[in-house]
């Protein structure tokens, strides 16, 4: 009986040690802050800076690029994030349209994912860093 208790105790300690090594960002992802976003979709490149405010699972903020400014709204689910922007071109380099991004926090300061836009068909990829 003592051998069983010792084995269970050892397994419990191993389980706790494994749990303790999981990065904190995996449990409580915080997407608030300023992110530099770089994306590509075929010949289309998207580069900008997004500033997010997170309240619970809701996300709000804005994104600015060399050709436009957009409000951002979205949602967070654990380490996953999705947001949509309604971009208004501010010069001839900008495009007016809607872009949707879906990504995952791959480290405390990096999001990677995919995006689509109403301006061009297809799916692109992006990386955001803070």
ZAMARGU-4260 file (C-alpha; in steps of 0.2 Angstrom, whole numbers, plus 5000, padded with zeros to 4 digits):
<rodrens>
0) 5000/5000/5000 | 5014/5012/5004 | 5022/5009/4987 | 5005/5014/4979 | 5005/5030/4989
5) 5023/5034/4985 | 5019/5031/4967 | 5004/5042/4967 | 5014/5056/4976 | 5028/5055/4964
10) 5016/5056/4949 | 5007/5071/4957 | 5024/5080/4959 | 5029/5077/4941 | 5012/5084/4936
15) 5014/5099/4946 | 5032/5102/4939 | 5025/5100/4921 | 5011/5112/4925 | 5023/5125/4933
20) 5034/5125/4918 | 5019/5131/4906 | 5022/5149/4901 | 5011/5161/4910 | 5006/5169/4893
25) 4997/5152/4889 | 4985/5154/4903 | 4981/5172/4903 | 4985/5180/4886 | 4985/5199/4887
30) 4984/5207/4869 | 4983/5225/4876 | 4997/5236/4869 | 5005/5242/4853 | 5009/5229/4840
35) 5019/5231/4823 | 5010/5220/4810 | 5017/5214/4794 | 5007/5204/4782 | 5008/5198/4764
40) 4994/5191/4753 | 5001/5187/4735 | 5008/5204/4729 | 4999/5214/4743 | 5009/5219/4758
45) 5001/5226/4774 | 5012/5235/4786 | 5005/5245/4801 | 5004/5247/4819 | 4989/5242/4829
50) 4985/5248/4847 | 4973/5236/4856 | 4964/5237/4873 | 4958/5221/4880 | 4943/5220/4892
55) 4940/5202/4896 | 4937/5193/4880 | 4933/5209/4870 | 4946/5219/4860 | 4945/5237/4853
60) 4958/5249/4847 | 4964/5256/4830 | 4977/5252/4817 | 4988/5265/4807 | 4997/5261/4791
65) 5006/5272/4778 | 4990/5273/4768 | 4976/5273/4781 | 4969/5273/4798 | 4956/5260/4804
70) 4946/5256/4820 | 4948/5238/4826 | 4936/5227/4835 | 4939/5209/4840 | 4938/5195/4852
75) 4951/5184/4862 | 4949/5166/4867 | 4964/5160/4877 | 4979/5163/4866 | 4969/5165/4851
80) 4964/5182/4844 | 4953/5188/4830 | 4950/5206/4825 | 4942/5216/4810 | 4947/5233/4804
85) 4937/5245/4793 | 4951/5254/4784 | 4949/5271/4776 | 4962/5277/4764 | 4971/5293/4769
90) 4981/5294/4753 | 4984/5286/4736 | 4994/5272/4744 | 4980/5267/4755 | 4965/5255/4751
95) 4948/5257/4758 | 4940/5241/4764 | 4938/5228/4778 | 4951/5216/4784 | 4949/5201/4796
100) 4964/5194/4805 | 4964/5178/4815 | 4980/5173/4825 | 4988/5165/4840 | 5000/5171/4853
105) 5015/5160/4849 | 5026/5169/4863 | 5023/5183/4875 | 5026/5196/4862 | 5022/5188/4845
110) 5006/5184/4836 | 5006/5174/4820 | 4991/5170/4809 | 4981/5173/4793 | 4971/5188/4786
115) 4958/5191/4772 | 4953/5208/4765 | 4938/5214/4754 | 4950/5222/4743 | 4958/5206/4736
120) 4953/5188/4736 | 4963/5176/4745 | 4971/5172/4762 | 4987/5180/4768 | 4999/5178/4783
125) 5004/5190/4796 | 5016/5192/4811 | 5013/5205/4824 | 5026/5209/4837 | 5025/5220/4852
</rodrens>
